[in-house]
Amino acid sequence: MFPLVALSLITPSPVSVSLPAVAYLRADPEGIGTGVVIDCEKRWLVTCRHVVGDRKSAEVFFPQFRDGQPVTDRDEYLSHRDRLRRSGLLVKGRVLRTSDELDLALLELDTLPPGIPAVPVADSMVSAGSRVVAVGHREDLPTLWNVSPGVVRQTGKLADGYDWQGTLLAKDAPAVLLQLPVEPGDSGGPVLNARGELVAVVSGMRRAATPAAIGIRADAVRAFLLRRVADPLRELDPHPHSERAGHPGAVVWVRPTATDIRTAGVVIDSRRRLVLTSAVGVGPLDRVGVAFPLIKNGKVVGERDIYRDPVSIHLAKCWHVGTVLHRDAARDLAILQLDSLPEGTLAVSLADADPVVGDAVTSVSHPTGTEYAFAVGTGSVKQFGRFDLCRNGRKVPAVVFQLPAQSTASGGPIFDAAGELVGVLSAKEAPLLTGYAVERPCLGCGAR
């Protein structure tokens, strides 16, 4: 089974969060964010370069506890600086070094409160679909040490980077795309896996794909601490060879070289080489190109630009051509028959019954506003109804999902907890974190 499809079988596990190791940073007047202790002996704390800016030092607040619970009122900390300094919960952090390329900064603290643990940096790269939590101090809330659970949508280099006060930061940095809410003040905060290990440092967001947070990956943090500028783990061969393609999956990108198209699709019949996708995404064309995922080191390559290079995809034997057999404009569905499939491609099973309200689901899509393709999203079934999916005046039975869906990134398959197909994301415009899919997407399509 395709790795991304199998993610829907994952049972969430509790994540160990060490709040005492997470600090609230203020490099006044503008630098406000989060940091995490990663070495107690050296008194090292990691945060984002844009949190400290060009300042040489910052105030570092550690949480105070009452009756075993952290005090989270921001004003409580800002109004009692002297008391916190005397108790060792407010210390000075001296900036040792920064990196624009990774948007990271390393601080050495004057002291550490007794018993503060260091957060270990994960040795292995986090995978799409992994459950994580982030800890931060978003400025639009009056509370500190806010914990936000989420999921890793995809990993790969951050091709576009982001602008901070006229400086381009984190261009081509190893990063993760996260389905969790972040705002100013969360930057520099840890993203932790189920073992409490640091898998990324929150660094920014992609507003066009909200909620899409960006985190600088753990291997980049490790390279930064070791003063390595280049990170070999993030280097991708622009012309991957076929033996690197690994076991191909069932989710595809339809028309990947089109500049404004992010249409996904899913193999529903490997014998007849059938792909189910969005009619709006296919458009009026009779023949379309289809890219299968590249696999490197057992993981799906998530960088969008790799799939926009037809030479790379051809060399990897991941490029195929499909004929449009059928369009159903009212239900926003299309069936493609590919000329061939990558060897070993497995079709996705179709669910025998409709999901029910509240059921957990997982999707895979190619979101706009980010540098990533084959991004995982998690959510649930919100409700059922009849909707005009394609603005043609005809309402059809459809499902409303709570998912990070976009009308400009349709065709993405939606899986239930058994990994079976329950829907295909429609191109219908929807409110934030809402997606539509027709009920029984393959009824009458001949794919069963």
Residue pairs with C-beta under 8 A, 6 or more apart in sequence:
1 250
1 346
1 419
2 248
2 249
2 250
2 251
2 293
2 346
2 348
3 127
3 128
3 129
3 249
3 295
3 298
3 299
3 300
4 128
4 129
4 249
4 251
4 293
4 300
4 364
4 374
4 376
5 249
5 250
5 251
5 348
5 364
5 413
5 415
5 419
6 419
7 128
7 129
7 362
7 376
8 360
8 361
8 362
8 415
8 416
8 417
8 418
8 419
9 417
9 418
9 419
10 129
10 131
12 131
13 131
13 194
14 194
15 131
15 132
15 133
15 149
15 192
15 193
15 194
15 196
16 192
16 194
16 195
16 196
17 133
17 135
17 147
17 192
17 196
18 117
18 119
18 196
19 63
19 70
19 135
19 145
20 62
20 63
20 113
20 115
20 116
20 117
21 36
21 37
21 116
21 117
21 118
21 119
21 190
22 34
22 35
22 36
22 37
22 63
22 135
22 145
22 189
22 190
23 34
23 35
23 36
23 37
23 45
23 60
23 61
23 62
24 34
24 60
24 61
24 62
24 77
24 137
24 144
24 145
25 31
25 32
25 33
25 34
25 35
25 47
25 51
25 52
25 58
25 59
25 60
25 61
25 93
25 188
26 32
26 58
26 59
26 61
27 51
27 52
27 53
27 55
27 57
27 58
27 59
28 59
30 53
31 50
31 51
31 52
31 53
31 55
31 58
32 51
32 137
32 139
32 184
32 185
33 47
33 48
33 50
33 51
33 136
33 137
33 185
33 186
33 187
33 188
33 189
34 47
34 51
34 135
34 136
34 137
34 185
34 186
34 187
34 188
34 189
34 190
34 202
35 45
35 46
35 47
35 51
35 60
35 93
35 107
35 188
35 189
36 45
36 46
36 47
36 119
36 135
36 188
36 189
36 190
36 198
36 201
37 43
37 44
37 45
37 109
37 112
37 116
37 117
37 118
37 119
38 44
38 45
38 46
38 118
38 119
38 120
38 121
38 198
38 221
38 225
39 118
40 112
40 116
40 117
40 118
42 108
43 108
43 109
43 110
43 111
43 112
44 96
44 106
44 107
44 108
44 109
44 225
45 60
45 93
45 106
45 107
45 108
45 109
46 104
46 105
46 106
46 107
46 188
46 201
46 221
46 224
46 225
47 58
47 104
47 105
47 107
47 187
47 188
47 201
48 103
48 104
48 105
48 187
48 188
48 201
48 202
48 203
48 216
49 98
49 99
49 100
49 102
49 103
49 104
49 105
49 169
50 103
50 164
50 165
50 169
50 187
50 203
51 58
51 105
51 187
51 188
52 58
52 95
52 98
52 105
52 107
53 165
55 95
56 94
56 95
57 92
57 93
57 94
57 95
58 92
58 93
58 95
58 107
59 81
59 90
59 92
59 93
60 90
60 91
60 92
60 93
60 107
60 109
61 77
61 84
61 89
61 90
61 144
62 88
62 89
62 90
62 91
62 113
62 116
63 70
63 71
63 72
63 89
63 144
63 145
64 70
64 71
64 76
64 77
64 84
64 87
64 89
65 71
70 145
71 77
72 143
72 144
72 145
72 146
73 142
73 143
73 144
74 137
74 142
74 143
74 144
75 142
77 84
77 90
77 144
81 90
84 90
85 91
88 111
88 112
88 113
88 114
89 113
91 109
91 110
91 111
91 112
92 109
92 110
93 107
93 108
93 109
93 110
94 107
94 108
94 109
94 110
95 105
95 106
95 107
96 106
96 107
96 108
97 105
97 106
97 227
98 104
98 105
98 106
99 105
99 224
100 167
100 168
100 169
100 170
101 170
101 171
101 172
101 173
101 229
102 170
102 173
102 216
102 220
102 221
102 223
102 224
103 164
103 169
103 170
103 173
103 203
103 204
103 216
104 201
104 216
104 220
104 221
104 224
105 188
106 224
106 225
119 190
119 192
119 196
119 197
119 198
120 196
120 197
120 198
121 197
121 198
121 218
121 221
121 222
121 225
122 193
122 195
122 197
122 198
122 199
122 218
125 155
125 217
125 218
125 219
125 233
125 299
126 132
126 152
126 155
126 176
126 193
126 199
126 200
126 217
126 218
127 152
127 155
127 299
128 152
128 153
128 154
128 155
128 299
128 300
128 302
128 374
128 375
128 376
129 151
129 152
129 362
129 376
130 151
130 152
130 193
130 199
131 149
131 150
131 151
131 193
131 194
132 149
132 150
132 151
132 152
132 178
132 180
132 191
132 192
132 193
132 199
132 200
133 147
133 148
133 149
133 150
133 191
133 192
134 147
134 148
134 150
134 178
134 180
134 182
134 186
134 189
134 190
134 191
134 192
134 202
134 213
134 215
135 145
135 146
135 147
135 148
135 189
135 190
135 192
136 146
136 148
136 182
136 185
136 186
136 187
136 188
136 189
136 202
137 144
137 145
137 146
137 185
137 186
137 189
138 146
138 182
138 183
138 184
138 185
138 186
139 183
139 184
139 185
140 183
140 184
140 185
146 186
148 180
148 181
148 182
149 180
150 178
150 179
150 180
150 181
150 211
150 213
151 178
151 179
151 180
151 376
151 377
151 378
152 176
152 177
152 178
152 179
152 199
152 376
153 176
153 177
153 178
153 179
153 212
153 367
153 372
153 375
153 376
153 377
153 404
154 176
154 177
154 300
154 302
154 372
154 373
154 374
154 375
154 376
155 174
155 175
155 176
155 177
155 217
155 299
155 302
156 174
156 175
156 234
156 236
156 301
156 302
156 303
156 371
156 372
157 172
157 173
157 174
157 175
157 234
157 236
157 303
157 371
158 170
158 171
158 172
158 173
158 174
158 175
158 214
158 371
159 171
159 172
159 303
159 304
159 305
159 371
160 171
160 371
161 168
161 169
161 170
161 171
161 172
161 173
162 168
162 169
162 170
162 204
162 214
163 169
169 203
170 203
170 204
170 214
170 216
172 234
173 216
173 217
173 220
173 234
174 216
174 217
174 219
174 220
174 231
174 233
174 234
175 200
175 203
175 214
175 215
175 216
175 217
175 220
176 191
176 199
176 200
176 214
176 215
176 217
177 206
177 212
177 213
177 214
177 302
177 370
177 372
177 375
178 191
178 200
178 202
178 212
178 213
178 214
178 215
179 211
179 212
179 213
179 376
179 377
179 378
179 404
180 211
180 213
181 211
181 213
182 202
182 204
182 205
182 211
182 213
183 205
186 202
186 213
187 202
187 203
187 204
188 201
188 202
188 203
189 201
189 202
190 198
190 200
190 201
190 202
191 198
191 199
191 200
191 201
191 202
191 215
192 198
192 199
193 199
197 218
198 218
198 221
199 215
199 217
199 218
200 215
200 216
200 217
200 218
200 221
201 215
201 216
201 221
202 213
202 214
202 215
203 214
203 215
203 216
204 213
204 214
205 211
205 212
205 213
205 214
206 212
206 213
206 214
206 369
206 370
207 369
208 368
208 369
208 370
209 367
209 368
209 369
209 370
209 404
209 406
210 432
211 404
211 433
212 367
212 369
212 370
212 404
217 234
219 231
219 233
219 234
220 231
220 234
223 229
223 230
223 231
236 296
236 301
236 303
236 306
237 244
238 306
238 309
238 312
239 311
239 312
239 315
240 294
240 296
240 301
240 306
240 312
240 315
240 316
241 315
241 316
242 315
242 316
242 317
244 294
244 295
244 296
244 316
245 292
245 294
245 295
245 316
245 317
245 318
245 342
246 295
246 296
246 298
247 295
247 344
248 292
248 293
248 295
248 318
248 341
248 342
248 343
248 344
248 345
249 292
249 293
249 295
249 300
249 345
250 266
250 267
250 345
250 346
250 347
250 348
250 413
251 264
251 265
251 266
251 267
251 293
251 364
251 374
251 412
251 413
252 264
252 265
252 266
252 267
252 275
252 277
252 290
252 291
252 292
252 293
253 262
253 263
253 264
253 265
253 290
253 291
253 307
253 366
253 373
253 374
254 261
254 263
254 264
254 265
254 275
254 277
254 278
254 281
254 282
254 288
254 289
254 290
254 322
254 336
254 411
255 261
255 263
255 281
255 282
255 283
255 285
255 288
255 289
255 290
256 289
256 290
256 291
256 307
256 308
256 313
256 366
256 373
257 289
257 308
257 310
260 408
261 281
262 365
262 366
262 367
262 368
262 373
262 406
262 408
262 409
263 277
263 278
263 281
263 282
263 366
263 409
263 410
263 411
264 277
264 278
264 281
264 364
264 365
264 366
264 409
264 410
264 411
264 412
264 413
264 425
265 275
265 276
265 277
265 278
265 281
265 290
265 336
265 411
265 413
266 275
266 276
266 277
266 348
266 364
266 413
266 421
266 424
267 273
267 274
267 275
267 341
267 345
267 346
267 347
267 348
268 274
268 275
268 276
268 347
268 348
268 350
268 421
268 442
268 447
269 347
269 447
270 341
270 345
270 346
270 347
272 337
272 447
273 337
273 338
273 339
273 340
273 341
274 325
274 335
274 336
274 337
274 338
274 347
274 447
275 290
275 322
275 335
275 336
275 337
275 338
276 333
276 334
276 335
276 336
276 413
276 421
276 424
276 441
276 442
276 445
276 447
277 333
277 334
277 335
277 336
277 411
277 424
278 332
278 333
278 334
278 410
278 411
278 424
278 425
278 426
278 427
279 327
279 328
279 329
279 331
279 332
279 333
279 334
279 390
280 332
280 390
280 410
280 426
280 427
281 334
281 410
281 411
281 427
282 288
282 324
282 327
282 334
282 336
285 324
286 323
286 324
287 321
287 322
287 323
287 324
288 321
288 322
288 324
288 336
289 310
289 319
289 320
289 321
289 322
290 319
290 320
290 321
290 322
290 336
290 338
291 307
291 313
291 318
291 319
291 320
292 318
292 319
292 320
292 342
292 345
293 300
293 301
293 318
293 374
294 300
294 301
294 306
294 307
294 313
294 316
294 318
295 301
300 374
302 372
302 373
302 374
302 375
303 371
303 372
303 373
304 366
304 370
304 371
304 372
304 373
305 371
306 312
306 313
307 313
307 373
310 319
313 319
317 342
318 342
320 338
320 339
320 340
320 341
320 342
321 338
321 339
322 336
322 337
322 338
322 339
323 336
323 337
323 339
324 334
324 335
324 336
325 335
325 336
325 337
326 334
326 335
326 445
327 333
327 334
328 334
328 445
329 390
329 392
330 389
330 390
330 392
330 394
330 396
331 389
331 396
331 438
331 441
332 389
332 390
332 410
332 424
332 426
332 427
332 428
332 438
333 424
333 438
333 441
333 445
335 445
335 446
335 447
348 413
348 415
348 419
348 420
348 421
349 419
349 420
349 421
350 420
350 421
350 441
350 442
350 447
350 448
351 416
351 418
351 420
351 421
351 422
352 420
354 384
354 399
354 422
354 439
354 440
355 361
355 381
355 399
355 416
355 422
356 381
357 381
357 382
357 383
357 384
358 380
358 381
359 380
359 381
359 416
359 417
360 378
360 379
360 380
360 416
360 417
361 378
361 379
361 380
361 381
361 401
361 403
361 414
361 415
361 416
361 417
361 422
361 423
362 376
362 377
362 378
362 379
362 414
362 415
363 376
363 377
363 378
363 379
363 401
363 403
363 404
363 405
363 412
363 413
363 414
363 415
363 425
363 435
364 374
364 375
364 376
364 377
364 412
364 413
365 375
365 377
365 405
365 406
365 409
365 411
365 412
365 425
366 372
366 373
366 374
366 375
366 409
366 412
367 375
367 404
367 406
367 409
368 406
368 408
368 409
369 406
377 403
377 404
377 405
377 412
378 403
379 401
379 402
379 403
379 404
379 433
379 435
380 401
380 402
381 399
381 400
381 401
381 402
382 400
382 401
382 402
382 434
383 399
383 400
384 397
384 398
384 399
384 400
384 439
385 397
385 398
385 400
386 395
386 396
386 397
386 398
387 395
387 396
387 398
387 428
387 436
388 394
388 395
388 396
388 428
389 396
389 398
389 426
389 427
389 428
389 436
389 438
390 426
390 427
390 428
396 438
396 439
397 438
397 439
397 440
398 426
398 436
398 437
398 438
398 439
399 422
399 423
399 436
399 437
399 438
399 439
400 434
400 435
400 436
401 414
401 423
401 434
401 435
401 436
401 437
402 433
402 434
403 414
403 425
403 433
403 434
403 435
404 433
405 412
405 425
405 430
405 433
405 434
405 435
405 436
407 426
407 427
407 428
407 429
407 430
408 427
409 425
410 424
410 425
410 426
410 427
411 424
411 425
412 424
412 425
413 421
413 423
413 424
413 425
414 421
414 422
414 423
414 424
414 425
414 435
414 437
415 421
415 422
416 422
421 441
421 442
422 437
422 441
423 437
423 438
423 439
423 441
424 437
424 438
424 441
425 435
425 436
425 437
426 435
426 436
426 437
426 438
428 436
430 436
442 448
